[in-house]
Amino acid sequence: MRRIALLTVAAALVITACNGETETFSSDPKEDLVAAITSNATANPDRPFDDEDAACIIKEIVDDFGVEGLAELGVTTENPDLQGGRVFATPDAGRRVVDAGMACIDMAEAFNAFLPTGVTLLDDTVECVVDRFRTDTFRDLFAGLVVEGADPADIMEMAGAQLPIGSLFVSCLSTDEILRLGDILN
């Protein structure tokens, strides 16, 4: 009796395996889009972020814009290029991208990496600068750079950023750091 039951189960498995039908599993469109955009972004050797930061930023962007919202902007699993879509086309969209980036990037580490070789700032100074960068004023300035397709470091040359940057330096830097301001800016 045991043999008959075993043969019956084996026959059922063979018939199921040979009937040509494959079982399909529905996937999550959001996860598929995140994976497609991440794959596209990490294939670019000139990307400004490491894989972990890029993956986090992309997830934040997809969470914020949504699958349908990104599709309206020209970004789909078939066309996962954020730069090629219109995601960075408006100040509002640029601001949302900046917010996603700031949620994922270690801003203190990024700021320290921006400093010229040999220039260091006090931890309190870096914390103050990072806190100022997170304000609406700087988020909007960075969003303008995103829309232009410029590098975040280009903020130093933006005419509209000169006053906020000056204020940031005066309020965050120590007296010694202010005296070395020329080294910091060069």
mmCIF file of the C-alpha atoms, coordinates in Angstrom:
data_MODEL
# 
_entry.id   MODEL 
# 
loop_
_atom_site.group_PDB 
_atom_site.id 
_atom_site.type_symbol 
_atom_site.label_atom_id 
_atom_site.label_alt_id 
_atom_site.label_comp_id 
_atom_site.label_asym_id 
_atom_site.label_entity_id 
_atom_site.label_seq_id 
_atom_site.pdbx_PDB_ins_code 
_atom_site.Cartn_x 
_atom_site.Cartn_y 
_atom_site.Cartn_z 
_atom_site.occupancy 
_atom_site.B_iso_or_equiv 
_atom_site.pdbx_formal_charge 
_atom_site.auth_seq_id 
_atom_site.auth_comp_id 
_atom_site.auth_asym_id 
_atom_site.auth_atom_id 
_atom_site.pdbx_PDB_model_num 
ATOM 1   C CA . MET A 1 1   ? 0.000  0.000  0.000   1.00 0.00 ? 1   MET A CA 1 
ATOM 2   C CA . ARG A 1 2   ? 2.817  2.340  0.823   1.00 0.00 ? 2   ARG A CA 1 
ATOM 3   C CA . ARG A 1 3   ? 4.360  1.742  -2.631  1.00 0.00 ? 3   ARG A CA 1 
ATOM 4   C CA . ILE A 1 4   ? 1.121  2.584  -4.390  1.00 0.00 ? 4   ILE A CA 1 
ATOM 5   C CA . ALA A 1 5   ? 0.794  5.867  -2.462  1.00 0.00 ? 5   ALA A CA 1 
ATOM 6   C CA . LEU A 1 6   ? 4.408  6.741  -3.230  1.00 0.00 ? 6   LEU A CA 1 
ATOM 7   C CA . LEU A 1 7   ? 3.970  5.937  -6.930  1.00 0.00 ? 7   LEU A CA 1 
ATOM 8   C CA . THR A 1 8   ? 0.774  8.001  -7.048  1.00 0.00 ? 8   THR A CA 1 
ATOM 9   C CA . VAL A 1 9   ? 2.524  11.043 -5.535  1.00 0.00 ? 9   VAL A CA 1 
ATOM 10  C CA . ALA A 1 10  ? 5.500  10.601 -7.884  1.00 0.00 ? 10  ALA A CA 1 
ATOM 11  C CA . ALA A 1 11  ? 3.210  10.303 -10.915 1.00 0.00 ? 11  ALA A CA 1 
ATOM 12  C CA . ALA A 1 12  ? 1.305  13.423 -9.878  1.00 0.00 ? 12  ALA A CA 1 
ATOM 13  C CA . LEU A 1 13  ? 4.567  15.372 -9.570  1.00 0.00 ? 13  LEU A CA 1 
ATOM 14  C CA . VAL A 1 14  ? 5.803  14.169 -12.957 1.00 0.00 ? 14  VAL A CA 1 
ATOM 15  C CA . ILE A 1 15  ? 2.503  15.023 -14.658 1.00 0.00 ? 15  ILE A CA 1 
ATOM 16  C CA . THR A 1 16  ? 2.490  18.488 -13.054 1.00 0.00 ? 16  THR A CA 1 
ATOM 17  C CA . ALA A 1 17  ? 6.106  19.094 -14.045 1.00 0.00 ? 17  ALA A CA 1 
ATOM 18  C CA . CYS A 1 18  ? 5.527  17.959 -17.630 1.00 0.00 ? 18  CYS A CA 1 
ATOM 19  C CA . ASN A 1 19  ? 2.262  19.707 -18.410 1.00 0.00 ? 19  ASN A CA 1 
ATOM 20  C CA . GLY A 1 20  ? 4.115  22.748 -19.757 1.00 0.00 ? 20  GLY A CA 1 
ATOM 21  C CA . GLU A 1 21  ? 2.472  25.240 -17.438 1.00 0.00 ? 21  GLU A CA 1 
ATOM 22  C CA . THR A 1 22  ? 4.709  27.350 -15.283 1.00 0.00 ? 22  THR A CA 1 
ATOM 23  C CA . GLU A 1 23  ? 3.534  28.867 -12.102 1.00 0.00 ? 23  GLU A CA 1 
ATOM 24  C CA . THR A 1 24  ? 3.915  32.624 -12.117 1.00 0.00 ? 24  THR A CA 1 
ATOM 25  C CA . PHE A 1 25  ? 4.346  34.774 -9.101  1.00 0.00 ? 25  PHE A CA 1 
ATOM 26  C CA . SER A 1 26  ? 3.251  38.357 -9.180  1.00 0.00 ? 26  SER A CA 1 
ATOM 27  C CA . SER A 1 27  ? 5.991  40.761 -8.279  1.00 0.00 ? 27  SER A CA 1 
ATOM 28  C CA . ASP A 1 28  ? 5.765  44.081 -6.513  1.00 0.00 ? 28  ASP A CA 1 
ATOM 29  C CA . PRO A 1 29  ? 5.936  46.890 -9.112  1.00 0.00 ? 29  PRO A CA 1 
ATOM 30  C CA . LYS A 1 30  ? 7.574  49.191 -6.559  1.00 0.00 ? 30  LYS A CA 1 
ATOM 31  C CA . GLU A 1 31  ? 10.339 46.685 -5.781  1.00 0.00 ? 31  GLU A CA 1 
ATOM 32  C CA . ASP A 1 32  ? 10.796 45.982 -9.500  1.00 0.00 ? 32  ASP A CA 1 
ATOM 33  C CA . LEU A 1 33  ? 11.189 49.705 -10.209 1.00 0.00 ? 33  LEU A CA 1 
ATOM 34  C CA . VAL A 1 34  ? 13.646 50.180 -7.329  1.00 0.00 ? 34  VAL A CA 1 
ATOM 35  C CA . ALA A 1 35  ? 15.683 47.219 -8.618  1.00 0.00 ? 35  ALA A CA 1 
ATOM 36  C CA . ALA A 1 36  ? 15.673 48.517 -12.217 1.00 0.00 ? 36  ALA A CA 1 
ATOM 37  C CA . ILE A 1 37  ? 16.678 52.060 -11.257 1.00 0.00 ? 37  ILE A CA 1 
ATOM 38  C CA . THR A 1 38  ? 19.338 50.771 -8.840  1.00 0.00 ? 38  THR A CA 1 
ATOM 39  C CA . SER A 1 39  ? 20.799 48.479 -11.483 1.00 0.00 ? 39  SER A CA 1 
ATOM 40  C CA . ASN A 1 40  ? 20.891 51.344 -13.980 1.00 0.00 ? 40  ASN A CA 1 
ATOM 41  C CA . ALA A 1 41  ? 22.435 53.788 -11.492 1.00 0.00 ? 41  ALA A CA 1 
ATOM 42  C CA . THR A 1 42  ? 25.085 51.433 -10.139 1.00 0.00 ? 42  THR A CA 1 
ATOM 43  C CA . ALA A 1 43  ? 26.201 50.588 -13.684 1.00 0.00 ? 43  ALA A CA 1 
ATOM 44  C CA . ASN A 1 44  ? 27.440 54.183 -14.010 1.00 0.00 ? 44  ASN A CA 1 
ATOM 45  C CA . PRO A 1 45  ? 31.073 54.317 -12.808 1.00 0.00 ? 45  PRO A CA 1 
ATOM 46  C CA . ASP A 1 46  ? 30.903 58.116 -12.463 1.00 0.00 ? 46  ASP A CA 1 
ATOM 47  C CA . ARG A 1 47  ? 28.039 58.124 -9.971  1.00 0.00 ? 47  ARG A CA 1 
ATOM 48  C CA . PRO A 1 48  ? 28.601 60.439 -7.008  1.00 0.00 ? 48  PRO A CA 1 
ATOM 49  C CA . PHE A 1 49  ? 27.386 57.945 -4.381  1.00 0.00 ? 49  PHE A CA 1 
ATOM 50  C CA . ASP A 1 50  ? 28.440 54.504 -3.255  1.00 0.00 ? 50  ASP A CA 1 
ATOM 51  C CA . ASP A 1 51  ? 26.105 51.552 -3.904  1.00 0.00 ? 51  ASP A CA 1 
ATOM 52  C CA . GLU A 1 52  ? 24.537 51.673 -0.441  1.00 0.00 ? 52  GLU A CA 1 
ATOM 53  C CA . ASP A 1 53  ? 23.733 55.395 -0.579  1.00 0.00 ? 53  ASP A CA 1 
ATOM 54  C CA . ALA A 1 54  ? 22.505 55.106 -4.170  1.00 0.00 ? 54  ALA A CA 1 
ATOM 55  C CA . ALA A 1 55  ? 20.170 52.233 -3.256  1.00 0.00 ? 55  ALA A CA 1 
ATOM 56  C CA . CYS A 1 56  ? 18.799 54.186 -0.293  1.00 0.00 ? 56  CYS A CA 1 
ATOM 57  C CA . ILE A 1 57  ? 18.256 57.358 -2.349  1.00 0.00 ? 57  ILE A CA 1 
ATOM 58  C CA . ILE A 1 58  ? 16.515 55.416 -5.110  1.00 0.00 ? 58  ILE A CA 1 
ATOM 59  C CA . LYS A 1 59  ? 14.215 53.701 -2.615  1.00 0.00 ? 59  LYS A CA 1 
ATOM 60  C CA . GLU A 1 60  ? 13.371 57.078 -1.077  1.00 0.00 ? 60  GLU A CA 1 
ATOM 61  C CA . ILE A 1 61  ? 12.659 58.574 -4.527  1.00 0.00 ? 61  ILE A CA 1 
ATOM 62  C CA . VAL A 1 62  ? 10.382 55.679 -5.489  1.00 0.00 ? 62  VAL A CA 1 
ATOM 63  C CA . ASP A 1 63  ? 8.632  55.892 -2.098  1.00 0.00 ? 63  ASP A CA 1 
ATOM 64  C CA . ASP A 1 64  ? 8.108  59.641 -2.524  1.00 0.00 ? 64  ASP A CA 1 
ATOM 65  C CA . PHE A 1 65  ? 7.127  59.832 -6.209  1.00 0.00 ? 65  PHE A CA 1 
ATOM 66  C CA . GLY A 1 66  ? 5.455  56.408 -6.429  1.00 0.00 ? 66  GLY A CA 1 
ATOM 67  C CA . VAL A 1 67  ? 5.504  54.009 -9.369  1.00 0.00 ? 67  VAL A CA 1 
ATOM 68  C CA . GLU A 1 68  ? 2.766  55.907 -11.206 1.00 0.00 ? 68  GLU A CA 1 
ATOM 69  C CA . GLY A 1 69  ? 4.304  59.296 -10.481 1.00 0.00 ? 69  GLY A CA 1 
ATOM 70  C CA . LEU A 1 70  ? 7.666  58.204 -11.835 1.00 0.00 ? 70  LEU A CA 1 
ATOM 71  C CA . ALA A 1 71  ? 5.974  56.677 -14.896 1.00 0.00 ? 71  ALA A CA 1 
ATOM 72  C CA . GLU A 1 72  ? 4.378  60.071 -15.592 1.00 0.00 ? 72  GLU A CA 1 
ATOM 73  C CA . LEU A 1 73  ? 7.900  61.523 -15.472 1.00 0.00 ? 73  LEU A CA 1 
ATOM 74  C CA . GLY A 1 74  ? 9.185  58.936 -17.947 1.00 0.00 ? 74  GLY A CA 1 
ATOM 75  C CA . VAL A 1 75  ? 10.834 56.518 -15.502 1.00 0.00 ? 75  VAL A CA 1 
ATOM 76  C CA . THR A 1 76  ? 9.695  52.894 -15.671 1.00 0.00 ? 76  THR A CA 1 
ATOM 77  C CA . THR A 1 77  ? 11.260 49.458 -15.289 1.00 0.00 ? 77  THR A CA 1 
ATOM 78  C CA . GLU A 1 78  ? 11.788 49.522 -19.062 1.00 0.00 ? 78  GLU A CA 1 
ATOM 79  C CA . ASN A 1 79  ? 13.331 53.024 -18.899 1.00 0.00 ? 79  ASN A CA 1 
ATOM 80  C CA . PRO A 1 80  ? 14.934 53.212 -15.432 1.00 0.00 ? 80  PRO A CA 1 
ATOM 81  C CA . ASP A 1 81  ? 17.168 56.225 -16.108 1.00 0.00 ? 81  ASP A CA 1 
ATOM 82  C CA . LEU A 1 82  ? 16.303 58.955 -13.614 1.00 0.00 ? 82  LEU A CA 1 
ATOM 83  C CA . GLN A 1 83  ? 18.464 61.447 -15.522 1.00 0.00 ? 83  GLN A CA 1 
ATOM 84  C CA . GLY A 1 84  ? 16.748 60.596 -18.817 1.00 0.00 ? 84  GLY A CA 1 
ATOM 85  C CA . GLY A 1 85  ? 13.284 61.033 -17.324 1.00 0.00 ? 85  GLY A CA 1 
ATOM 86  C CA . ARG A 1 86  ? 11.884 64.331 -16.147 1.00 0.00 ? 86  ARG A CA 1 
ATOM 87  C CA . VAL A 1 87  ? 12.457 63.593 -12.446 1.00 0.00 ? 87  VAL A CA 1 
ATOM 88  C CA . PHE A 1 88  ? 14.925 66.454 -12.126 1.00 0.00 ? 88  PHE A CA 1 
ATOM 89  C CA . ALA A 1 89  ? 13.042 68.914 -14.345 1.00 0.00 ? 89  ALA A CA 1 
ATOM 90  C CA . THR A 1 90  ? 11.309 71.147 -11.788 1.00 0.00 ? 90  THR A CA 1 
ATOM 91  C CA . PRO A 1 91  ? 12.395 72.820 -8.558  1.00 0.00 ? 91  PRO A CA 1 
ATOM 92  C CA . ASP A 1 92  ? 9.709  70.886 -6.645  1.00 0.00 ? 92  ASP A CA 1 
ATOM 93  C CA . ALA A 1 93  ? 10.906 67.554 -8.008  1.00 0.00 ? 93  ALA A CA 1 
ATOM 94  C CA . GLY A 1 94  ? 14.528 68.572 -7.436  1.00 0.00 ? 94  GLY A CA 1 
ATOM 95  C CA . ARG A 1 95  ? 13.695 69.411 -3.831  1.00 0.00 ? 95  ARG A CA 1 
ATOM 96  C CA . ARG A 1 96  ? 12.122 66.001 -3.339  1.00 0.00 ? 96  ARG A CA 1 
ATOM 97  C CA . VAL A 1 97  ? 15.273 64.376 -4.719  1.00 0.00 ? 97  VAL A CA 1 
ATOM 98  C CA . VAL A 1 98  ? 17.448 66.498 -2.407  1.00 0.00 ? 98  VAL A CA 1 
ATOM 99  C CA . ASP A 1 99  ? 15.278 65.489 0.556   1.00 0.00 ? 99  ASP A CA 1 
ATOM 100 C CA . ALA A 1 100 ? 15.708 61.821 -0.425  1.00 0.00 ? 100 ALA A CA 1 
ATOM 101 C CA . GLY A 1 101 ? 19.456 62.286 -0.641  1.00 0.00 ? 101 GLY A CA 1 
ATOM 102 C CA . MET A 1 102 ? 19.687 64.015 2.708   1.00 0.00 ? 102 MET A CA 1 
ATOM 103 C CA . ALA A 1 103 ? 17.712 61.193 4.307   1.00 0.00 ? 103 ALA A CA 1 
ATOM 104 C CA . CYS A 1 104 ? 20.310 58.678 3.102   1.00 0.00 ? 104 CYS A CA 1 
ATOM 105 C CA . ILE A 1 105 ? 23.692 60.356 2.970   1.00 0.00 ? 105 ILE A CA 1 
ATOM 106 C CA . ASP A 1 106 ? 25.964 60.889 5.963   1.00 0.00 ? 106 ASP A CA 1 
ATOM 107 C CA . MET A 1 107 ? 26.122 64.643 5.482   1.00 0.00 ? 107 MET A CA 1 
ATOM 108 C CA . ALA A 1 108 ? 29.046 65.152 7.871   1.00 0.00 ? 108 ALA A CA 1 
ATOM 109 C CA . GLU A 1 109 ? 31.101 62.580 5.982   1.00 0.00 ? 109 GLU A CA 1 
ATOM 110 C CA . ALA A 1 110 ? 30.136 64.124 2.637   1.00 0.00 ? 110 ALA A CA 1 
ATOM 111 C CA . PHE A 1 111 ? 31.055 67.619 3.844   1.00 0.00 ? 111 PHE A CA 1 
ATOM 112 C CA . ASN A 1 112 ? 34.414 66.459 5.211   1.00 0.00 ? 112 ASN A CA 1 
ATOM 113 C CA . ALA A 1 113 ? 35.142 64.734 1.892   1.00 0.00 ? 113 ALA A CA 1 
ATOM 114 C CA . PHE A 1 114 ? 34.476 68.039 0.126   1.00 0.00 ? 114 PHE A CA 1 
ATOM 115 C CA . LEU A 1 115 ? 37.127 69.879 2.160   1.00 0.00 ? 115 LEU A CA 1 
ATOM 116 C CA . PRO A 1 116 ? 40.523 70.312 0.519   1.00 0.00 ? 116 PRO A CA 1 
ATOM 117 C CA . THR A 1 117 ? 43.242 67.860 1.537   1.00 0.00 ? 117 THR A CA 1 
ATOM 118 C CA . GLY A 1 118 ? 44.821 68.826 4.839   1.00 0.00 ? 118 GLY A CA 1 
ATOM 119 C CA . VAL A 1 119 ? 41.939 71.063 5.918   1.00 0.00 ? 119 VAL A CA 1 
ATOM 120 C CA . THR A 1 120 ? 40.019 69.901 8.952   1.00 0.00 ? 120 THR A CA 1 
ATOM 121 C CA . LEU A 1 121 ? 37.266 71.510 10.938  1.00 0.00 ? 121 LEU A CA 1 
ATOM 122 C CA . LEU A 1 122 ? 36.122 70.980 14.498  1.00 0.00 ? 122 LEU A CA 1 
ATOM 123 C CA . ASP A 1 123 ? 33.383 68.379 14.933  1.00 0.00 ? 123 ASP A CA 1 
ATOM 124 C CA . ASP A 1 124 ? 31.071 71.088 16.310  1.00 0.00 ? 124 ASP A CA 1 
ATOM 125 C CA . THR A 1 125 ? 31.720 73.179 13.200  1.00 0.00 ? 125 THR A CA 1 
ATOM 126 C CA . VAL A 1 126 ? 30.917 70.287 10.868  1.00 0.00 ? 126 VAL A CA 1 
ATOM 127 C CA . GLU A 1 127 ? 27.744 69.531 12.839  1.00 0.00 ? 127 GLU A CA 1 
ATOM 128 C CA . CYS A 1 128 ? 26.695 73.190 12.603  1.00 0.00 ? 128 CYS A CA 1 
ATOM 129 C CA . VAL A 1 129 ? 27.367 73.315 8.838   1.00 0.00 ? 129 VAL A CA 1 
ATOM 130 C CA . VAL A 1 130 ? 25.425 70.097 8.265   1.00 0.00 ? 130 VAL A CA 1 
ATOM 131 C CA . ASP A 1 131 ? 22.496 71.410 10.321  1.00 0.00 ? 131 ASP A CA 1 
ATOM 132 C CA . ARG A 1 132 ? 22.454 74.576 8.168   1.00 0.00 ? 132 ARG A CA 1 
ATOM 133 C CA . PHE A 1 133 ? 22.630 72.522 4.956   1.00 0.00 ? 133 PHE A CA 1 
ATOM 134 C CA . ARG A 1 134 ? 19.467 70.757 6.098   1.00 0.00 ? 134 ARG A CA 1 
ATOM 135 C CA . THR A 1 135 ? 17.509 74.022 6.262   1.00 0.00 ? 135 THR A CA 1 
ATOM 136 C CA . ASP A 1 136 ? 14.958 74.907 3.590   1.00 0.00 ? 136 ASP A CA 1 
ATOM 137 C CA . THR A 1 137 ? 17.253 77.614 2.221   1.00 0.00 ? 137 THR A CA 1 
ATOM 138 C CA . PHE A 1 138 ? 20.045 75.197 1.375   1.00 0.00 ? 138 PHE A CA 1 
ATOM 139 C CA . ARG A 1 139 ? 17.714 72.379 0.328   1.00 0.00 ? 139 ARG A CA 1 
ATOM 140 C CA . ASP A 1 140 ? 16.180 74.757 -2.212  1.00 0.00 ? 140 ASP A CA 1 
ATOM 141 C CA . LEU A 1 141 ? 19.623 75.864 -3.407  1.00 0.00 ? 141 LEU A CA 1 
ATOM 142 C CA . PHE A 1 142 ? 20.704 72.247 -3.835  1.00 0.00 ? 142 PHE A CA 1 
ATOM 143 C CA . ALA A 1 143 ? 17.409 71.532 -5.637  1.00 0.00 ? 143 ALA A CA 1 
ATOM 144 C CA . GLY A 1 144 ? 18.274 74.278 -8.121  1.00 0.00 ? 144 GLY A CA 1 
ATOM 145 C CA . LEU A 1 145 ? 21.570 72.519 -8.785  1.00 0.00 ? 145 LEU A CA 1 
ATOM 146 C CA . VAL A 1 146 ? 19.749 69.204 -9.290  1.00 0.00 ? 146 VAL A CA 1 
ATOM 147 C CA . VAL A 1 147 ? 17.462 70.809 -11.877 1.00 0.00 ? 147 VAL A CA 1 
ATOM 148 C CA . GLU A 1 148 ? 20.490 72.266 -13.689 1.00 0.00 ? 148 GLU A CA 1 
ATOM 149 C CA . GLY A 1 149 ? 22.262 68.908 -13.602 1.00 0.00 ? 149 GLY A CA 1 
ATOM 150 C CA . ALA A 1 150 ? 25.131 70.510 -11.690 1.00 0.00 ? 150 ALA A CA 1 
ATOM 151 C CA . ASP A 1 151 ? 27.345 69.022 -9.014  1.00 0.00 ? 151 ASP A CA 1 
ATOM 152 C CA . PRO A 1 152 ? 26.421 69.833 -5.371  1.00 0.00 ? 152 PRO A CA 1 
ATOM 153 C CA . ALA A 1 153 ? 29.877 71.396 -4.925  1.00 0.00 ? 153 ALA A CA 1 
ATOM 154 C CA . ASP A 1 154 ? 28.840 74.026 -7.486  1.00 0.00 ? 154 ASP A CA 1 
ATOM 155 C CA . ILE A 1 155 ? 26.872 75.677 -4.703  1.00 0.00 ? 155 ILE A CA 1 
ATOM 156 C CA . MET A 1 156 ? 30.054 77.586 -3.879  1.00 0.00 ? 156 MET A CA 1 
ATOM 157 C CA . GLU A 1 157 ? 29.799 79.420 -7.225  1.00 0.00 ? 157 GLU A CA 1 
ATOM 158 C CA . MET A 1 158 ? 26.045 80.092 -7.174  1.00 0.00 ? 158 MET A CA 1 
ATOM 159 C CA . ALA A 1 159 ? 25.325 83.807 -6.925  1.00 0.00 ? 159 ALA A CA 1 
ATOM 160 C CA . GLY A 1 160 ? 22.179 83.185 -4.888  1.00 0.00 ? 160 GLY A CA 1 
ATOM 161 C CA . ALA A 1 161 ? 24.097 81.020 -2.431  1.00 0.00 ? 161 ALA A CA 1 
ATOM 162 C CA . GLN A 1 162 ? 26.815 83.515 -1.528  1.00 0.00 ? 162 GLN A CA 1 
ATOM 163 C CA . LEU A 1 163 ? 24.919 85.255 1.282   1.00 0.00 ? 163 LEU A CA 1 
ATOM 164 C CA . PRO A 1 164 ? 23.631 82.024 2.909   1.00 0.00 ? 164 PRO A CA 1 
ATOM 165 C CA . ILE A 1 165 ? 27.121 80.486 2.645   1.00 0.00 ? 165 ILE A CA 1 
ATOM 166 C CA . GLY A 1 166 ? 28.705 83.576 4.185   1.00 0.00 ? 166 GLY A CA 1 
ATOM 167 C CA . SER A 1 167 ? 26.190 83.501 7.001   1.00 0.00 ? 167 SER A CA 1 
ATOM 168 C CA . LEU A 1 168 ? 26.810 79.791 7.486   1.00 0.00 ? 168 LEU A CA 1 
ATOM 169 C CA . PHE A 1 169 ? 30.571 80.267 7.752   1.00 0.00 ? 169 PHE A CA 1 
ATOM 170 C CA . VAL A 1 170 ? 30.342 83.212 10.151  1.00 0.00 ? 170 VAL A CA 1 
ATOM 171 C CA . SER A 1 171 ? 27.875 81.442 12.432  1.00 0.00 ? 171 SER A CA 1 
ATOM 172 C CA . CYS A 1 172 ? 29.495 77.975 12.376  1.00 0.00 ? 172 CYS A CA 1 
ATOM 173 C CA . LEU A 1 173 ? 33.265 78.454 12.129  1.00 0.00 ? 173 LEU A CA 1 
ATOM 174 C CA . SER A 1 174 ? 35.493 79.151 15.099  1.00 0.00 ? 174 SER A CA 1 
ATOM 175 C CA . THR A 1 175 ? 37.707 82.232 15.085  1.00 0.00 ? 175 THR A CA 1 
ATOM 176 C CA . ASP A 1 176 ? 40.718 80.119 14.069  1.00 0.00 ? 176 ASP A CA 1 
ATOM 177 C CA . GLU A 1 177 ? 38.707 78.493 11.274  1.00 0.00 ? 177 GLU A CA 1 
ATOM 178 C CA . ILE A 1 178 ? 37.551 81.894 10.014  1.00 0.00 ? 178 ILE A CA 1 
ATOM 179 C CA . LEU A 1 179 ? 41.193 82.992 9.844   1.00 0.00 ? 179 LEU A CA 1 
ATOM 180 C CA . ARG A 1 180 ? 41.886 79.878 7.706   1.00 0.00 ? 180 ARG A CA 1 
ATOM 181 C CA . LEU A 1 181 ? 38.833 80.526 5.523   1.00 0.00 ? 181 LEU A CA 1 
ATOM 182 C CA . GLY A 1 182 ? 40.977 81.055 2.437   1.00 0.00 ? 182 GLY A CA 1 
ATOM 183 C CA . ASP A 1 183 ? 42.410 77.527 2.809   1.00 0.00 ? 183 ASP A CA 1 
ATOM 184 C CA . ILE A 1 184 ? 38.945 76.083 3.294   1.00 0.00 ? 184 ILE A CA 1 
ATOM 185 C CA . LEU A 1 185 ? 37.513 77.746 0.190   1.00 0.00 ? 185 LEU A CA 1 
ATOM 186 C CA . ASN A 1 186 ? 40.443 76.971 -2.097  1.00 0.00 ? 186 ASN A CA 1 
# 
